[in-house]
Amino acid sequence: MIIYSLNIIFIINVYYAQMEYKLKASIKKREEMKMPNPKSGKQTIKCHVLSCKHNSDCGCDLGSISVEPCSSCHSGKAEDESLCGSYECRNC
């Protein structure tokens, strides 16, 4: 009976050690996600979409943009796969 009890205690300790490891890994991952991107605010966005109200001299006035996937397109061509989600019509 004592050996059985010690085995159960050992199993429980191993389980808690694994859970603690997973928790620490999860916390570390969350902290890494919160760290600012070192390139943030330093990229230059070139834009040749003259109908967009954020375009000025083939550059984008926005500090950041959202790139969105096109729906139902899987050709592998850049123009078919993504688009600027921050686009706003200049004259609309």
C-alpha positions as CSV (number, residue, x, y, z in Angstrom):
1,M,0.0,0.0,0.0
2,I,2.9,2.4,0.8
3,I,4.5,1.7,-2.6
4,Y,1.2,2.3,-4.4
5,S,0.8,5.6,-2.5
6,L,4.3,6.7,-3.4
7,N,3.7,5.9,-7.1
8,I,0.5,8.0,-7.1
9,I,2.4,10.9,-5.4
10,F,5.2,10.6,-8.0
11,I,2.7,10.6,-10.9
12,I,1.0,13.7,-9.4
13,N,4.3,15.5,-9.0
14,V,5.3,14.7,-12.6
15,Y,2.0,15.9,-13.8
16,Y,2.2,19.2,-11.9
17,A,5.8,19.7,-13.1
18,Q,4.6,19.3,-16.7
19,M,1.8,21.7,-16.2
20,E,4.1,24.2,-14.6
21,Y,6.5,23.9,-17.6
22,K,3.6,24.4,-20.1
23,L,2.3,27.4,-18.1
24,K,5.8,29.1,-18.1
25,A,6.2,28.4,-21.8
26,S,2.8,30.0,-22.5
27,I,3.6,33.1,-20.4
28,K,6.9,33.5,-22.2
29,K,5.2,33.2,-25.6
30,R,2.6,35.9,-24.6
31,E,5.4,38.2,-23.3
32,E,7.3,37.7,-26.6
33,M,4.1,38.6,-28.5
34,K,3.8,41.9,-26.5
35,M,7.4,42.9,-27.4
36,P,7.3,45.7,-30.1
37,N,8.5,44.8,-33.5
38,P,11.9,46.5,-34.0
39,K,10.9,47.5,-37.5
40,S,7.6,49.0,-36.4
41,G,7.1,52.5,-37.7
42,K,10.3,52.3,-39.8
43,Q,9.0,50.8,-43.0
44,T,8.2,52.8,-46.1
45,I,5.0,51.9,-47.8
46,K,5.2,52.5,-51.6
47,C,1.7,52.7,-53.2
48,H,0.8,53.2,-56.8
49,V,-3.0,53.1,-56.3
50,L,-3.8,56.7,-57.3
51,S,-7.5,56.3,-56.4
52,C,-6.7,55.8,-52.7
53,K,-7.1,58.8,-50.5
54,H,-4.0,57.9,-48.5
55,N,-1.7,58.0,-51.6
56,S,0.6,61.0,-52.0
57,D,3.4,60.9,-54.6
58,C,3.3,57.1,-54.8
59,G,3.7,56.8,-51.1
60,C,1.2,55.9,-48.3
61,D,0.4,58.6,-45.7
62,L,-0.7,55.9,-43.2
63,G,1.7,54.8,-40.4
64,S,0.6,51.2,-41.0
65,I,-1.7,49.3,-43.3
66,S,-3.7,46.1,-43.1
67,V,-2.9,43.5,-45.8
68,E,-6.0,41.3,-46.4
69,P,-6.3,38.0,-48.3
70,C,-8.5,38.1,-51.5
71,S,-11.3,35.6,-51.3
72,S,-11.3,32.5,-53.5
73,C,-8.0,33.3,-55.2
74,H,-5.2,30.8,-55.0
75,S,-3.2,31.5,-58.2
76,G,0.1,32.3,-56.5
77,K,0.2,35.7,-58.2
78,A,0.6,38.6,-55.7
79,E,-2.2,40.6,-57.4
80,D,-4.6,37.7,-56.9
81,E,-3.7,36.8,-53.4
82,S,-3.7,40.0,-51.3
83,L,-4.9,43.5,-51.2
84,C,-4.6,46.6,-49.0
85,G,-7.3,46.4,-46.3
86,S,-6.7,50.1,-45.5
87,Y,-7.8,51.3,-49.0
88,E,-10.2,54.2,-49.0
89,C,-11.5,55.8,-52.2
90,R,-10.2,59.3,-52.8
91,N,-13.3,60.7,-54.6
92,C,-16.0,58.6,-53.1
